[in-house]
């Protein structure tokens, strides 16, 4: 094994060996992780000769390509194109041709040395240079094609996807003008109502949107609503989806579908036996994903049978479905085929949790056996495509309610950082992913032992080879039917902590991604969809990333519990950045009541999350001190009742303190304030415990009240009114 080549490849592939941890201390990657991660990325680590040959080949290919596969430039930057030339050819004149997305053709000449020299490299005694050459033309935002030939020649020497993006992401005019917004963030499955089937659905969301809008809220935030696994309902984490481009069909309100009334479904649903099932599903403390999914699919198949009667006709509904399938392209075709096949294999072979355990001839979407199976089972595949269409329609209806209610932003959606290892995204485009690694996080405040999420990462080199199309599709699809997109673990735009599948989370390393290019694409899609961007920038964040996000129009994330000064005191929300979303807690943290009473620490001990008793006791001591500092800050701003003691030893979390903290945040300076329904209800159980999987029923805890009860609560209504008044006051 050549240590020198390994070090060179580590640099070439953007693997970080030194970083600053979450506590501000210098940290180093475990040495053996370098070689492991290179092996994961496809390098022959155990053969020094092959490894060196592979390295030299990749470096040579990089420098001998006149232009990269894809170039992202910003409006107002002079539209520089990238040229890589050998020094002996640097003064040669090239002809460029740009085919714009709008159908226009633009031609001109460039000389490499007329641009800025940005990089050079000597290879086989030849010096190569890279120039950024500005074009003296105006191009619209969009996706264009650039090709280069020698002046007077015809042979295309280089071709690039030329992406022209705005300088920053879109921000709604009222927010730009200084309006301060607030709204609740919800885990959709948590919602309770008298009419749902044991899980929150799009009709519940519509009801929630209308009611909070009536109380002055300007948005409702959602946990990821990405597609999961209808045939494997217990794989329920919204952050480990099957596809981030499509929707979780369990959120469909069956009875709201247009064809429902004419179908045979009402006879099933209204039967005494089915109603008893629904009563049990509604009354469960935790979401019964299997029970809910089985019940919904049983009824949905009957509704689909009714839809099939019009599917071949020229009705508006039939035409709309056909258009949806056509626009969904291969991605939707793969999603529907995957769901149908997984259901088939569960019925015929038992455990079919992911494509890895399917018969070998079905383990990749483009295999002939898959094509034939789809042809032979087209109606079944159509059923799953239809489910996506229905979910898309119902989500769009929620968005329309938000807009018609006058919300300045409406829904904001949440983009998960990755997909499950058994996902349709990997089944359909496996070359893009490094399957022997997992995304995670090094040890930090939320996960003292580090975190390993079981999500294979995209290979940035493969992503560039595919001209960033997977990211374009991802951003675009998640900006449908909403006014904002929250990027979970937004550091993924810069780097991801990769852990070999056989190792624990501490033995990972950072792999870097082309952040400037990804931010440009994000800004372009943001403007096209009029969608504000929120970047969840918690955890281990390198210096300068906040400024980069701000320059790119991305709203930062500010969690009250983490905003402490050097002396341990809590920073006033009035000093938070304006271009930010503020919140008290998050879905990865305990509720306000749980945090104040240290329920999360007791639960962590029970689940074995701490190395030893000394660590746990230090966390208790830190929490006690932090709560005293919170009280000091809250009393200093005068937004909690006078009866609340200034001594933490005499204070429990009651409604006065709880709602006082909400008002404290509402008086802050950030453009956006997100609050959580469970805190309005004074709940104690968390929705998720980071670092656990089967140890705790993550992503299953429901709210303690029905939505109708919540909005009939006078105390809650008074809180919403006061938050609206405080936000208006700081907007003035």
matplotlib code that plots the C-alpha trace (Angstrom):
import matplotlib.pyplot as plt

x = [0.0, 1.5, 1.0, 2.1, -0.6, -3.2, -2.4, -2.6, -5.9, -7.3, -6.6, -7.8, -11.1, -11.8, -11.4, -10.7, -8.1, -8.3, -11.3, -12.6, -15.1, -18.4, -16.6, -14.1, -11.2, -8.8, -9.5, -8.0, -9.4, -8.4, -5.6, -7.0, -10.3, -8.5, -7.8, -11.2, -13.0, -10.9, -11.9, -15.5, -15.1, -13.9, -10.1, -8.0, -6.3, -4.8, -2.8, -0.2, 0.6, -3.1, -3.8, -1.0, -2.1, -5.7, -4.6, -2.5, -5.2, -7.8, -5.4, -4.6, -8.3, -9.1, -6.4, -6.9, -10.6, -10.8, -14.0, -15.7, -18.9, -20.9, -20.2, -22.3, -21.9, -23.7, -25.4, -23.3, -20.0, -19.1, -20.3, -16.8, -16.3, -13.6, -10.8, -8.1, -5.2, -1.6, 0.7, 1.8, -1.8, -2.8, -2.9, -5.0, -8.3, -11.5, -15.0, -17.8, -21.4, -24.1, -27.5, -29.8, -32.6, -34.9, -33.8, -31.4, -27.9, -25.0, -21.5, -18.2, -14.4, -12.3, -8.6, -7.7, -5.0, -7.6, -9.1, -7.9, -5.4, -6.9, -4.9, -1.9, -0.4, 2.6, 2.0, 4.6, 6.7, 3.7, 2.3, -1.5, -3.3, -6.9, -8.4, -11.8, -12.5, -15.4, -17.9, -19.1, -22.7, -25.9, -27.6, -30.8, -31.0, -31.3, -29.7, -27.8, -25.3, -21.8, -19.5, -16.0, -14.0, -10.8, -11.3, -11.9, -12.4, -15.5, -14.5, -16.0, -13.2, -15.3, -19.0, -20.5, -23.8, -23.7, -25.9, -26.5, -27.9, -28.8, -26.5, -28.8, -31.9, -35.5, -37.0, -40.7, -41.2, -42.9, -40.0, -37.5, -39.5, -39.0, -42.1, -41.5, -43.3, -44.2, -45.7, -45.8, -43.5, -45.2, -44.5, -47.5, -48.0, -48.4, -51.6, -54.8, -58.3, -61.7, -61.8, -58.3, -57.3, -54.8, -52.2, -52.2, -53.1, -53.3, -56.8, -55.6, -52.8, -55.4, -57.3, -54.2, -53.1, -56.5, -56.7, -53.2, -53.5, -56.7, -54.6, -51.9, -49.4, -47.7, -46.4, -46.7, -43.5, -43.4, -41.1, -40.0, -42.9, -40.8, -41.9, -41.3, -42.1, -45.8, -45.0, -42.8, -44.6, -42.5, -39.6, -41.0, -38.2, -38.9, -35.2, -34.5, -36.8, -37.1, -37.1, -36.8, -38.5, -41.9, -44.4, -45.4, -48.7, -49.8, -50.7, -53.5, -57.0, -58.8, -62.3, -61.3, -60.5, -63.0, -63.7, -64.2, -68.0, -68.7, -66.3, -66.9, -64.7, -67.5, -69.2, -65.9, -65.0, -68.5, -68.7, -68.7, -65.5, -63.6, -64.9, -63.7, -60.2, -60.2, -61.3, -58.4, -55.9, -57.1, -56.9, -53.4, -50.8, -48.2, -48.8, -49.5, -47.9, -48.7, -52.4, -52.8, -51.1, -52.9, -56.3, -55.6, -54.2, -57.2, -59.6, -57.4, -57.4, -61.2, -61.0, -58.4, -60.6, -63.2, -60.6, -59.6, -63.0, -62.2, -58.4, -58.6, -61.0, -60.5, -61.9, -60.0, -59.0, -57.7, -55.8, -54.3, -53.1, -51.4, -49.7, -48.5, -47.0, -45.3, -43.8, -42.7, -40.5, -38.2, -38.1, -41.8, -41.7, -39.0, -40.9, -44.1, -42.2, -40.2, -43.3, -45.2, -42.2, -41.5, -45.1, -44.9, -41.7, -43.2, -46.1, -44.0, -40.6, -41.2, -38.7, -38.1, -37.0, -34.9, -33.6, -30.5, -32.5, -34.6, -33.8, -30.6, -32.2, -34.4, -31.7, -31.5, -34.3, -32.9, -32.6, -34.6, -36.5, -37.8, -38.9, -40.8, -42.4, -43.7, -45.1, -46.8, -48.1, -48.9, -52.1, -50.3, -47.6, -50.2, -51.8, -48.6, -48.1, -51.8, -51.1, -48.3, -50.6, -53.3, -50.8, -49.5, -53.0, -53.9, -50.6, -51.3, -54.8, -53.1, -50.8, -53.8, -55.5, -52.3, -52.2, -55.9, -55.6, -53.1, -50.0, -46.9, -45.0, -47.4, -46.0, -42.4, -41.1, -38.1, -35.4, -33.8, -30.0, -30.1, -32.0, -32.2, -29.7, -32.6, -34.2, -35.6, -33.2, -30.3, -32.1, -32.6, -29.2, -26.8, -23.7, -24.3, -23.9, -21.1, -22.9, -20.3, -20.4, -23.0, -23.7, -23.5, -22.0, -19.0, -19.6, -21.4, -24.0, -26.9, -25.0, -22.1, -21.0, -21.4, -24.2, -24.4, -27.6, -27.4, -27.7, -25.3, -23.8, -23.7, -20.3, -19.5, -17.4, -20.4, -22.7, -20.6, -20.4, -24.3, -24.1, -25.8, -29.1, -30.0, -29.6, -31.6, -34.4, -34.2, -34.4, -37.1, -39.4, -39.2, -40.1, -43.6, -46.6, -44.8, -43.2, -40.0, -37.6, -35.7, -32.4, -31.9, -28.2, -27.4, -23.7, -24.2, -23.9, -20.3, -19.3, -20.7, -19.3, -18.8, -18.4, -17.4, -20.4, -18.4, -17.1, -18.6, -19.4, -16.1, -14.1, -15.4, -14.1, -15.5, -16.0, -16.3, -18.9, -18.9, -20.8, -20.6, -22.1, -24.8, -25.7, -26.0, -28.4, -30.4, -30.7, -31.8, -34.5, -35.5, -36.3, -38.1, -40.3, -40.5, -39.3, -37.3, -34.4, -33.7, -30.4, -30.2, -26.7, -26.4, -23.7, -20.1, -20.0, -16.8, -15.9, -17.2, -20.2, -22.7, -21.4, -21.6, -25.2, -26.1, -24.5, -26.5, -29.8, -30.2, -31.8, -29.7, -31.1, -31.1, -32.2, -32.6, -31.1, -27.9, -27.5, -25.2, -22.5, -19.0, -20.1, -22.9, -25.7, -28.4, -28.2, -31.2, -33.4, -33.3, -29.7, -30.2, -29.5, -32.4, -31.9, -32.6, -35.3, -35.4, -36.9, -36.9, -36.3, -36.2, -37.5, -34.1, -34.5, -36.7, -39.9, -39.8, -41.3, -39.0, -35.9, -36.7, -37.4, -34.3, -36.5, -34.2, -31.2, -33.1, -34.2, -30.7, -29.4, -32.1, -31.2, -27.4, -26.4, -23.8, -20.3, -20.5, -22.2, -19.7, -20.7, -24.4, -23.8, -21.9, -24.8, -27.2, -24.9, -24.7, -28.5, -29.0, -26.7, -28.2, -31.7, -30.6, -29.1, -32.4, -34.3, -31.9, -32.4, -36.2, -36.7, -34.3, -36.6, -39.8, -41.8, -42.4, -44.8, -43.5, -44.6, -41.9, -39.0, -35.6, -34.1, -34.1, -34.4, -37.9, -39.1, -41.0, -42.1, -45.6, -47.8, -46.6, -43.0, -43.7, -45.7, -43.4, -40.6, -42.7, -43.3, -39.6, -38.8, -41.6, -40.0, -36.8, -35.2, -35.1, -37.4, -38.9, -40.0, -40.9, -42.7, -44.0, -47.5, -46.3, -45.1, -48.4, -49.9, -47.1, -46.1, -43.1, -42.2, -39.7, -40.6, -37.0, -33.9, -30.8, -28.4, -31.2, -33.1, -35.1, -34.3, -37.0, -40.2, -38.9, -41.3, -44.4, -45.5, -48.8, -49.9, -51.9, -55.0, -57.1, -56.6, -60.2, -59.5, -56.3, -57.9, -60.8, -58.3, -58.5, -55.0, -53.6, -55.6, -54.4, -50.8, -51.2, -52.7, -49.9, -47.2, -48.8, -48.9, -45.2, -44.1, -46.0, -44.4, -40.8, -41.7, -42.5]
y = [0.0, 3.4, 5.9, 8.7, 7.9, 7.5, 10.9, 12.4, 10.6, 11.9, 15.4, 14.8, 13.3, 15.9, 13.8, 16.0, 14.6, 17.5, 19.3, 21.3, 19.4, 20.6, 21.9, 24.0, 21.6, 20.4, 16.8, 14.3, 11.5, 8.0, 7.1, 3.8, 5.5, 7.2, 4.0, 2.5, 5.5, 5.4, 1.7, 2.7, 5.2, 2.4, 2.5, -0.7, 0.1, -3.4, -3.2, -0.4, -0.6, -0.5, 2.3, 4.5, 3.8, 4.7, 7.9, 9.0, 8.2, 10.3, 13.3, 13.0, 12.8, 15.9, 18.0, 16.8, 17.6, 21.0, 21.8, 20.1, 18.1, 20.9, 24.5, 26.7, 30.4, 33.3, 36.3, 39.4, 37.4, 38.0, 34.4, 32.9, 29.6, 27.1, 26.1, 23.6, 23.8, 22.6, 25.6, 24.9, 25.5, 28.3, 31.0, 29.1, 30.7, 28.7, 29.1, 28.6, 27.9, 28.1, 26.5, 28.2, 26.6, 29.0, 27.8, 30.6, 29.9, 32.2, 32.0, 33.7, 33.4, 33.0, 32.7, 30.9, 33.4, 36.2, 34.9, 34.5, 31.7, 29.8, 26.6, 24.8, 21.3, 19.6, 16.1, 14.1, 17.3, 19.1, 22.1, 22.4, 25.6, 26.3, 29.6, 31.3, 33.2, 35.8, 35.9, 39.3, 38.2, 38.2, 34.9, 34.3, 32.1, 28.5, 25.3, 25.8, 23.7, 25.0, 23.4, 24.4, 23.9, 25.3, 28.4, 27.4, 23.7, 21.6, 18.9, 19.5, 19.5, 20.0, 20.2, 21.4, 21.8, 25.6, 26.5, 30.2, 30.9, 34.1, 35.4, 34.4, 32.3, 33.7, 35.5, 36.5, 40.3, 40.7, 39.0, 41.1, 44.2, 43.2, 41.3, 38.8, 35.5, 32.7, 29.3, 25.8, 22.9, 19.5, 15.9, 15.2, 11.6, 13.0, 14.9, 13.5, 14.2, 12.6, 11.6, 10.4, 6.8, 6.7, 8.9, 12.6, 13.1, 15.9, 16.8, 17.3, 19.4, 21.5, 22.0, 23.0, 25.5, 27.2, 27.5, 28.8, 31.2, 32.5, 33.2, 35.1, 32.4, 32.7, 29.2, 25.6, 23.5, 19.8, 17.0, 15.2, 13.7, 11.7, 8.3, 5.4, 1.7, 0.8, -2.9, -2.4, 0.1, -0.2, 1.3, 4.6, 7.2, 10.2, 10.7, 7.3, 7.4, 5.3, 8.4, 12.1, 13.0, 11.4, 11.4, 9.2, 7.8, 6.9, 10.6, 10.3, 11.0, 8.1, 9.5, 12.8, 11.3, 12.2, 8.6, 7.4, 7.9, 6.0, 3.1, 0.0, 1.5, 3.2, -0.2, -1.5, 1.5, 1.9, -1.7, -2.3, -4.4, -1.7, 1.0, -0.9, -1.1, 2.6, 3.3, 1.3, 3.0, 6.4, 5.6, 4.1, 6.3, 5.5, 5.3, 1.8, 2.1, -1.4, -1.2, 2.2, 1.3, -2.0, -0.4, 2.5, 0.3, -2.0, 0.9, 2.6, -0.4, -0.2, 3.5, 2.8, 0.1, 2.9, 5.2, 2.5, 2.8, 6.3, 5.8, 5.0, 7.8, 11.5, 12.9, 15.6, 13.2, 10.6, 13.3, 14.8, 11.4, 10.6, 14.0, 13.4, 10.0, 11.5, 14.4, 12.0, 10.2, 7.4, 8.5, 7.9, 4.8, 3.4, 4.4, 2.7, -0.4, -0.6, -0.4, -3.0, -5.4, -5.0, -5.9, -8.9, -10.2, -9.8, -11.9, -14.6, -14.8, -13.2, -10.6, -8.2, -5.1, -3.8, -4.6, -6.3, -9.3, -9.6, -12.3, -11.2, -10.5, -7.8, -5.9, -3.0, -1.0, -1.3, -5.1, -7.0, -9.0, -5.8, -4.5, -7.7, -7.9, -4.3, -5.2, -8.3, -6.4, -2.9, -2.4, -3.1, -0.6, 1.9, 1.6, 2.9, 5.7, 6.7, 6.8, 9.3, 11.4, 11.4, 12.4, 15.2, 16.5, 16.5, 18.3, 20.9, 21.5, 22.2, 24.7, 26.4, 26.7, 28.4, 30.8, 31.7, 32.2, 35.0, 33.3, 35.1, 31.8, 28.9, 25.4, 24.7, 21.3, 19.4, 17.7, 14.7, 14.3, 10.9, 7.7, 4.3, 1.7, -0.3, 2.6, 3.1, 6.0, 3.6, 0.8, 3.2, 4.9, 2.8, 4.1, 7.4, 6.1, 4.8, 1.7, 0.6, 3.8, 5.5, 9.2, 10.3, 12.9, 12.9, 13.2, 16.4, 17.8, 15.9, 12.6, 12.2, 8.9, 10.2, 9.2, 6.7, 7.0, 4.0, 6.3, 5.7, 9.0, 10.2, 10.1, 13.8, 12.6, 10.6, 13.5, 15.7, 13.0, 13.2, 17.0, 17.4, 16.2, 14.2, 17.3, 19.4, 16.9, 16.7, 20.4, 20.9, 18.2, 19.3, 22.9, 21.7, 23.0, 25.0, 28.4, 27.3, 24.4, 23.4, 21.6, 19.1, 18.9, 21.7, 21.0, 18.2, 21.0, 21.3, 18.0, 14.8, 12.7, 9.3, 6.1, 2.7, 0.4, -1.9, 0.9, 3.1, 6.8, 8.1, 6.4, 8.5, 11.3, 14.3, 14.0, 17.4, 18.4, 21.2, 23.7, 26.7, 24.7, 23.2, 26.6, 28.0, 25.3, 25.7, 29.5, 28.9, 26.4, 28.6, 31.5, 29.3, 28.0, 31.1, 29.1, 30.4, 28.3, 27.4, 25.7, 23.6, 24.5, 22.9, 20.5, 20.6, 23.7, 25.1, 28.8, 30.9, 28.7, 31.1, 34.0, 31.8, 30.9, 34.5, 35.7, 33.0, 34.1, 31.0, 31.5, 30.1, 28.1, 29.4, 27.1, 28.9, 26.0, 26.3, 30.1, 30.6, 33.3, 32.5, 33.0, 30.4, 33.0, 32.8, 35.2, 37.4, 36.4, 40.1, 39.6, 36.6, 37.1, 38.6, 36.1, 33.1, 30.7, 30.7, 27.9, 26.8, 23.1, 20.7, 17.2, 15.8, 17.4, 16.8, 18.9, 21.9, 20.0, 17.0, 19.2, 21.2, 18.0, 16.2, 13.4, 13.1, 12.4, 9.7, 8.2, 8.4, 6.4, 3.8, 3.5, 3.3, 6.5, 7.6, 6.1, 6.0, 7.5, 10.4, 11.6, 11.5, 13.4, 16.1, 16.4, 16.8, 19.5, 21.3, 21.2, 22.6, 25.5, 26.1, 26.2, 28.9, 30.9, 30.6, 31.9, 34.8, 35.7, 35.3, 37.4, 40.0, 40.4, 40.5, 38.0, 35.3, 35.7, 37.3, 34.3, 32.2, 32.1, 33.4, 30.3, 27.2, 25.0, 26.2, 26.2, 23.5, 23.7, 25.0, 26.8, 30.3, 29.5, 27.5, 30.1, 32.8, 31.2, 31.3, 35.0, 35.6, 34.0, 35.9, 39.2, 38.2, 39.6, 36.6, 36.8, 33.3, 31.8, 28.1, 26.6, 23.1, 21.9, 19.4, 22.4, 24.1, 20.9, 20.6, 17.1, 15.4, 12.5, 13.2, 12.3, 11.1, 10.1, 10.6, 7.7, 5.1, 2.9, 0.0, 1.1, 3.8, 4.1, 7.0, 8.7, 7.2, 9.4, 11.2, 14.5, 14.3, 16.1, 16.2, 19.3, 20.4, 20.3, 22.2, 25.1, 25.2, 25.8, 29.4, 29.4, 28.3, 30.9, 33.6, 32.4, 32.5, 36.0, 37.3, 35.8, 37.4, 40.8, 40.5, 39.5, 42.5, 44.8, 43.7, 44.0, 47.7]
z = [0.0, -1.0, 1.8, -0.5, -3.1, -0.4, 0.9, -2.7, -3.3, 0.0, -1.2, -4.7, -3.6, -0.9, 2.2, 5.2, 7.7, 10.3, 11.5, 14.5, 16.6, 18.1, 21.2, 19.2, 19.6, 16.9, 15.9, 13.5, 11.4, 12.5, 10.0, 8.9, 7.9, 5.0, 3.2, 4.1, 2.6, -0.5, -0.9, -0.4, -3.3, -5.5, -5.3, -5.3, -1.9, -1.5, -4.8, -4.7, -8.5, -9.5, -7.0, -8.4, -12.0, -11.1, -9.4, -12.4, -14.8, -13.0, -12.6, -16.3, -17.3, -15.2, -16.8, -20.4, -20.4, -21.9, -19.9, -17.0, -17.5, -15.7, -14.8, -12.5, -12.8, -11.1, -12.8, -12.5, -12.3, -15.9, -16.7, -16.6, -18.4, -17.2, -19.6, -18.8, -21.3, -21.7, -21.5, -25.1, -26.2, -23.8, -26.4, -28.9, -29.7, -29.2, -30.6, -28.1, -28.8, -26.2, -26.8, -24.3, -22.5, -24.2, -27.7, -28.6, -30.1, -29.1, -30.6, -29.9, -29.5, -26.3, -25.5, -22.3, -21.2, -21.5, -18.2, -14.6, -13.9, -11.0, -10.9, -12.5, -12.4, -13.9, -15.3, -17.4, -17.7, -19.2, -17.4, -17.4, -16.5, -15.6, -16.5, -15.8, -18.9, -18.7, -21.6, -22.7, -23.2, -21.3, -20.5, -18.7, -15.6, -16.6, -17.9, -21.1, -23.1, -23.9, -26.5, -27.6, -30.8, -32.1, -34.1, -37.6, -36.7, -36.4, -33.9, -30.5, -27.9, -24.9, -23.8, -20.6, -19.0, -18.4, -15.4, -14.9, -11.4, -9.4, -6.7, -3.9, -3.2, -3.3, -0.3, -0.2, -0.6, 2.8, 4.5, 2.5, 3.7, 7.3, 8.3, 11.1, 10.6, 13.0, 12.6, 14.1, 12.8, 13.0, 12.5, 10.2, 11.5, 15.1, 14.3, 16.0, 14.8, 15.2, 11.5, 10.6, 10.4, 13.3, 11.6, 10.6, 7.0, 4.4, 5.5, 9.1, 7.7, 5.8, 9.0, 10.9, 8.3, 8.2, 12.0, 12.6, 9.7, 11.3, 14.5, 12.6, 11.6, 8.2, 7.8, 8.9, 8.8, 8.0, 8.9, 5.7, 3.9, 1.5, 0.2, 2.6, 2.1, 1.8, 1.9, 5.0, 7.1, 10.2, 8.4, 9.4, 9.9, 7.7, 7.6, 6.1, 3.1, -0.1, -2.3, -1.5, -4.8, -4.0, -1.2, 1.7, 0.5, 4.0, 4.4, 1.8, 3.2, 1.5, 2.0, 0.3, -3.1, -5.8, -6.8, -3.2, -3.0, -6.2, -5.4, -3.2, -0.5, 1.5, 2.0, 3.5, 5.5, 7.0, 8.1, 11.9, 11.7, 9.8, 12.1, 15.1, 13.5, 12.9, 16.5, 17.8, 15.4, 16.5, 20.2, 20.2, 22.0, 19.3, 15.5, 14.4, 11.0, 9.9, 11.0, 9.4, 6.1, 5.7, 6.3, 3.9, 1.1, 1.4, 0.8, -1.7, -4.0, -4.1, -5.0, -7.7, -9.2, -9.6, -11.1, -13.6, -15.2, -16.4, -16.7, -20.5, -21.3, -22.0, -18.8, -17.0, -14.3, -16.7, -18.7, -15.5, -14.3, -17.7, -17.6, -14.1, -15.1, -18.2, -16.2, -13.5, -16.1, -15.1, -11.5, -11.0, -13.1, -10.8, -7.7, -8.7, -9.9, -6.7, -4.5, -6.6, -6.6, -2.9, -2.1, -4.5, -2.8, 0.7, -0.4, -2.1, -0.3, 3.1, 4.2, 1.3, 3.2, 0.3, -3.2, -1.7, -0.7, -3.8, -6.5, -8.2, -11.5, -9.8, -7.9, -10.3, -12.0, -15.5, -15.5, -18.2, -15.6, -14.0, -17.4, -18.1, -14.7, -15.0, -18.4, -17.0, -13.9, -15.3, -13.4, -10.1, -11.0, -12.1, -8.7, -7.0, -9.5, -8.9, -5.2, -5.8, -8.0, -5.3, -2.6, -4.8, -5.4, -1.7, -0.8, -3.5, -2.0, 1.4, -0.3, -1.9, 1.5, 2.9, 0.0, 0.1, 3.9, 3.3, 4.7, 3.6, 3.2, 3.5, 3.9, 4.4, 3.6, 4.9, 2.8, 4.5, 4.1, 2.5, 1.7, 3.1, 1.9, 0.5, -1.2, -4.7, -5.3, -5.0, -6.8, -9.7, -9.7, -7.7, -9.4, -7.7, -4.2, -2.0, -0.6, 2.0, 3.9, 6.1, 6.6, 10.2, 12.6, 14.8, 18.6, 19.5, 21.9, 20.4, 20.1, 22.6, 21.0, 17.5, 15.1, 12.2, 10.2, 7.8, 4.8, 1.9, 0.6, -2.9, -4.5, -5.5, -8.5, -9.8, -9.1, -11.3, -14.0, -14.0, -14.5, -11.0, -12.4, -9.3, -7.2, -9.6, -9.5, -5.7, -5.1, -7.7, -6.5, -2.9, -3.8, -5.0, -3.2, -0.6, 0.1, 1.8, 2.0, 5.1, 4.2, 7.1, 8.0, 5.5, 6.0, 3.4, 0.8, 2.0, 3.6, 5.0, 7.8, 6.3, 8.4, 7.0, 7.6, 9.9, 12.2, 14.9, 14.3, 15.7, 13.0, 10.1, 8.0, 6.2, 2.4, 0.7, -1.9, -4.5, -2.3, -4.6, -7.5, -5.2, -3.7, -7.3, -8.3, -5.1, -5.7, -9.3, -8.3, -5.4, -7.7, -10.3, -7.5, -5.4, -2.5, 0.5, 1.8, 5.4, 6.2, 9.4, 10.3, 13.8, 15.1, 13.9, 11.6, 10.2, 10.4, 7.6, 6.6, 8.3, 6.1, 3.0, 3.7, 4.4, 1.1, -0.7, 0.8, 3.0, 6.3, 9.2, 12.1, 15.7, 18.6, 21.9, 23.9, 21.9, 21.8, 24.8, 25.3, 26.6, 30.2, 29.7, 29.6, 27.0, 24.0, 23.7, 20.6, 19.8, 18.9, 16.6, 12.9, 10.9, 8.1, 10.3, 11.6, 15.4, 17.5, 21.1, 20.5, 17.5, 16.7, 17.8, 21.3, 24.2, 24.6, 26.8, 29.7, 29.1, 28.9, 32.1, 34.1, 32.6, 31.3, 28.3, 30.5, 32.4, 29.2, 27.8, 30.8, 30.3, 26.7, 27.3, 25.5, 28.0, 28.5, 32.3, 35.3, 35.5, 32.1, 33.0, 36.3, 34.4, 32.0, 35.0, 36.5, 33.2, 32.7, 36.2, 35.5, 32.1, 33.5, 36.0, 33.1, 31.2, 34.1, 34.5, 30.8, 30.8, 33.9, 32.5, 29.5, 31.6, 29.5, 32.1, 35.1, 38.3, 40.3, 38.6, 41.1, 40.1, 41.8, 39.6, 42.6, 43.1, 39.5, 37.5, 33.9, 34.1, 31.5, 32.7, 32.1, 28.9, 27.2, 28.6, 26.7, 23.5, 23.9, 24.7, 21.3, 19.5, 20.5, 18.7, 15.6, 13.3, 10.3, 11.1, 14.4, 14.5, 17.5, 18.2, 18.9, 21.6, 23.7, 23.5, 24.9, 27.6, 26.5, 27.9, 25.6, 22.7, 19.1, 18.4, 20.4, 18.3, 18.3, 18.7, 16.4, 18.0, 21.6, 21.5, 19.4, 17.3, 14.9, 16.4, 19.3, 18.7, 20.0, 23.3, 21.9, 18.8, 16.7, 17.4, 21.2, 20.7, 18.9, 21.4, 24.2, 25.3, 26.8, 23.4, 21.6, 23.8, 23.3, 19.5, 19.7, 21.9, 19.6, 16.6, 18.4, 19.4, 15.9, 14.5, 17.1, 16.1, 12.4, 12.8]

ax = plt.figure().add_subplot(projection="3d")
ax.plot(x, y, z, "-o")
ax.set_aspect("equal")
plt.show()
